[in-house]
């Protein structure tokens, strides 16, 4: 990809953006032609197979975050979001971090967890012993239920158990839960794991003496943790009013607040997920599953806390780290049939599942940096105002050059609202 053609990308018209992407070899000529003619849409015949009672498509804006360098590779980040400033914020943070060496990501293993939840197990110790003794047979049953996973190097990697004691305070009985940890290769693996746990449950019942309550994938992907890190020269963080060292220290303090205060932590982590969700949606992944797992992980200490860590390194740099449980796929599911998801995947240079997980974590860390830096310097509203003003201008009927003219005057007005926007448009007309 030749990024020279993408300089000042945000200032270009839509047609110029598409031309620049083609010249930079970020998209193919076929993608360029389809985007130019806006023919890259979800056909009703496909949509009708995706959900029940289909009647039409609901569209959201698809944009690109720029300036990302992840594991020494330059990437454009496709994002689908309706929230103003998300893409601009990600691009801004991406640029800062790229100038300090970019993001590094790591994901040591990627296993999805399937649960067989048992009740009325007569002897927990004997059940544990039986599971250990018959582990090989359980794994063979799981693989027989979904043999194709072995062709891709996947399969059950381990079996673990958890005893959940009865809790009178919540009127819950004792549960004995068996976990199958499955390498699902490049698939997210929900159907695969569900098939395996349903196939093994009767045998597990027979050797433990318990009764299966349910057999289902867990979206709490603690065996699929991905980490993104970055190191930023504080000189790149300075503003007109603050030195880079001041901004660095305030970012660290803001994260400390989000570590001890759940009220702040929820909003702090929501900002991280602004970026993560936008990439999950555009790549056809289950953002609800990832959201649920991420927020559970934020509370794994017993209190809901910041997902990110910002600290001062020995050389004075701002050190960022974000670890997330990540249950995504790079094949199958929506990606296999949705034309726009396929375009997004091509824009990301067709990453494998671990690479995609790393991209998601890097985007989340970038989004977090941008939000905190704005909060502890000029405040969050200033960056939002321009986009809000443009949205107001469009809402009252401004078109073409009028949009920017109305937006500029709105930001200078005493009250930024529809009434003011209408008056400005009338004066321009």
Buried (B, 14 or more C-beta within 10 A) or exposed (E): BEBEBBEEBEEBEEEEBBBBBBBBEBBEEEBBBBBBEEEBEBEEEBBEEEEEEEEEEEEEEBBBBBBBBBBEBBBBBBBBBEEBBBBBBBBBBBBBBBBBBBBBBBBEEBBBBBBBBBEEBEEBEEBBEBBEEBEEEBBBBBBEBBEEBEEEEBBBEEBEBEEEEEEEEEEEEBBBBBBBBBBBBBBBBBBBBBBBBBBBBEBBBEBBBBEBBEBBBBBBBBBBBBBBBBBBBBBBBBBEEBEBBBBBBBBBEBBBBBBEBBEBBBEBBBBBBBBBBBBBBBBBBBBEBBBBBBBBBBEEEEEBBBBBBBBBEEEEBBBBBBBBBBBBBBBBBBBEBBBBBBBBBBBBBEBEBBBBBBBBBBBBBBBBBBBBBBBBBBEBEEBBBBBBBBEBBBEBEBEEEBBBBBBBBBBEEEEBEEEBBBBBBEEEE
